[in-house]
Amino acid sequence: MRITLNGEAREVTEGQSVASLLADLGIQAERVAVELNLTIVDRQTFTGTSLRDGDRVEVIGFIGGGRSDDDER
């Protein structure tokens, strides 16, 4: 079946879960947010959330950073 992943068409296994998609992509689930058809998917439900033909998936990674005391010098 075909989904759109971060704006690009991708073939995935019928009924594949969000968790298994992330695993196939080599992405650690705790480091990303997933949007499925414009709705944020709760990380606790990644395993039980199955993808369907035509779904639009956005995987958004978190970037660490911020300001440290050294930045003030």
N, C-alpha and C positions, 0 to 999 in steps of 0.2 A: 504494500500500500504506500501511498505517497503523502508526505506531510511537508509543511514548509518550516524549516528550522533556521531561525535568525535570517529570514528573508530569502533562503535558498531551498529549492526543492530537494527532497531527500527520500529515498526508498527505505522503509523500515518493515519489520516483521509485523504481520497482522496481530493486533492485540498487545503489542509491545507496551510495557509500562514506562512511565517517566523515569523511574529508577534504572531500568535496564537500558534505556536510551542514554542516560548519563554515563552508565558503566561502559557502554560501547564507545562513547566519546572520550573515555578516560578522564571524566570530570568527577570530582568529589562532591557529593550532594550537599555537604555542609558548607561549601564555599560558593554556592550559587543560589539565585532565586529563579524560579521557572514560571513563566506566564504561558497559559494554555488558552487560546482563543480569547485573549484580552482579560483573563482572570488569573490572578496569582494562585499557584497551587501550594497548599500547605505542605511543607517538607515532610510532615508525618504521614502524608498520603501519597507520596511519590510511588511507592511500591504498588498500591492499589488503584492508581490512576492509569487507565489504559488509553492509549492513543487510538484515534480513529482516522480513517482515510479523510484527507482534506484538512486536518487539524493544523493550526498555526501555533508553533512553539517558539518562544523566545527564552534563551538561557542567558542570564545576566550574572556576570561574575563580580565579586566584591573585590575592591582594591583597598589594601591597607594604607595607612598614612596618617597624616595629621601633623600637628605641630609639637615639637619637643622643646625642652628648655634651651637646647643648643641653638635653636632657630632665632632666639632673641638676641644673640650676640653678633 
